[in-house]
Amino acid sequence: MTAFHHIPVLAADVLEHLTFPAGRKVRMIDGTLGGGGHSALLLEKYPDLELLGIDRDEMALENAGKKLGFAKGRFQLFHGEYARMREFAEKIGWDEVDGILLDIGVSSPQIDLPERGFSWRHEGPLDMRMDQSSEVTAGRVLNFTSEEELCRIFREYGELRSAAKLARAVVEKRQNGFFGTTADLVKLCDETLGKSAPGKLPIPTLVFQALRIAVNRELEQLEEGLASSLELLKSGGRIVVISFHSLEDRIVKEFFRRESTGCICPPGLPVCCCGHKALLELPLRSKAVTASKEELKNNPRAACAKLRVAEKL
Ligand SMILES: C[S@@+](CC[C@H](N)C(=O)[O-])C[C@H]1O[C@@H](n2cnc3c(N)ncnc32)[C@H](O)[C@@H]1O
């Protein structure tokens, strides 16, 4: 089994905001189990907690299963997408839960293992699948997607200004042979868009982020996962979401804002005609929690993390 080193991000804040009453059985879903770091802390803190853990990465599940061994009988793990959390909950007879945690994004082993193809800093296959049983790899997206769609992916998911230029270059380049490795793509980025401006994120970071989001359908997963969470949470139950880039954080913030608002009719209507009801309240209002200087010293990967919390009314 490959060693799995992942430091749970904002761990103290998760424990502060995802709390459960003591002395009665409580249930939670960890939709992004990863190495099981957050789940282990929660299972340790709450002896009456039962946990349903989900990850689309089998390597993560295998490792998390070992880490959580101390809580045998109190957790069940599922391989799949957290957007399917209701289906997994039904399978074990749960119709509501007291808490949900989504720590979205990639785990350290996913980034650090060159063979997973997530990082432009390591040469490896153009893979980027969190779920290695799925068919769509980054290579497939790059080699077979239309120029128009590639442009959309680079623009929307990478927020790349020169998306059209890069999409054109990809399509021209692949006429002379397929893209095989992460290095092929980095070379094309350098040749087409030149070096990144000082102080800005490196262009390959944005391009790789865009492809990763497309390969794993990350934004759709988040939207579906949030909607399912709302249905599964019982009154007083909390959802905590940690996101790592502005596209994800915007979705979480918008969802929490809308679902904590009563009427969402366009301004100026004399009477409400939407019938929308607030289902959530926001203990931190619209504030997000970020990592302290101390945490960043031990774990620079927490730098972009934003934690948001909502409670079901
Ligand atoms: C940042 S790590 C989670 C780390 C974990 N909280 C811990 O403390 O070890 C994110 C994990 O979520 C998984 N993941 C990301 N998106 C997912 C999705 N839509 N469905 C299921 N798992 C997902 C990834 O495979 C990865 O293992």
The ligand as a Gaussian input file, in Angstrom:
#p B3LYP/6-31G(d) Opt

LIG

0 1
 C       -8.426000      17.425000       0.416000
 S       -8.651000      15.706000       0.372000
 C       -9.505000      15.328000       1.853000
 C       -8.600000      15.109000       3.025000
 C       -9.302000      14.656000       4.283000
 N      -10.245000      15.622000       4.775000
 C       -8.297000      14.297000       5.352000
 O       -8.313000      14.921000       6.428000
 O       -7.487000      13.400000       5.130000
 C       -9.920000      15.584000      -0.793000
 C      -10.361000      14.167000      -1.057000
 O      -11.658000      14.263000      -1.629000
 C      -11.773000      13.368000      -2.684000
 N      -12.787000      13.936000      -3.567000
 C      -12.730000      15.100000      -4.249000
 N      -13.864000      15.299000      -4.923000
 C      -14.671000      14.243000      -4.647000
 C      -15.986000      13.872000      -5.025000
 N      -16.698000      14.622000      -5.847000
 N      -16.513000      12.745000      -4.525000
 C      -15.805000      11.956000      -3.673000
 N      -14.538000      12.239000      -3.296000
 C      -13.981000      13.370000      -3.765000
 C      -10.394000      13.271000      -3.290000
 O      -10.235000      12.038000      -3.952000
 C       -9.506000      13.402000      -2.057000
 O       -9.182000      12.150000      -1.536000

